[in-house]
Amino acid sequence: MPLSPPPDPTRRLALYALAVCVLSVAAAVVSFVQGSWLGIVWVLLAGLSSNMTWYYARRGRSVN
């Protein structure tokens, strides 16, 4: 059985940041539906994690 090379760490970080982005958008929607202004914090976190996703995705492409 051939051994596969280890996954690229930047690709893994991009996927983690994407997961955080999706979860924070869902949390923002739930917060706003419940009438809580805490959703603003979730929106800011979604923006930050979205930028991190793009950064790590582009960095992973430029390395390979």
N, C-alpha and C positions, 0 to 999 in steps of 0.2 A: 504494500500500500504506500503510494508516494506521499511524502509529507508536503503539505501546502505551506507557502511562505506565510509568516505572521501578517495579520492585517495591518494596514497603514494606520498609525496612531492619529494622524490628522483626520482621516476619514471617520474613525470611530468618534473623535471629538465633535465632528460635524453632525453625526447622527445623534449624539447625546444632546447637543444644543438644539437640534430640530425637535427632539422629543420634548425638551423643556418648553420650547416655543409653542408647540401644539397644546400641551397641558396648561400653560399659562393663558392661552387664548380661551380654552374651555373654562378655566376658573374665572376669567374676566366675564364671560357671558353669564355664568351662573351667578356671580356676584351682582351684576347689573340687573338680572332678572329678579333677584331677591330684594332689590332696592338698596343695596349697599354701595357706598362710594369707594369701598376698598378695591373695587375692580380697576380703578385707575392705577394702582400699584401693579396689578397683574398685566395691564396693558403695557406699562413701562418695562416690565420684565420680559414680555413677549418681544418688544422692540429690541431690547438688548440681546436676547438669545437669537433673534433673527439675524442680527448683524454678526454675531459669533458664528452662526451657521454658514453664512456667505463667506466670511473670512477663512474659516477652516476648509471649506469646500474648494475655494480658489487656491489656497495654499497647498492642499493635497494634489490638485491638478498640476500646479507648477513644479512640484517636486518630481512627479512621475514623468 
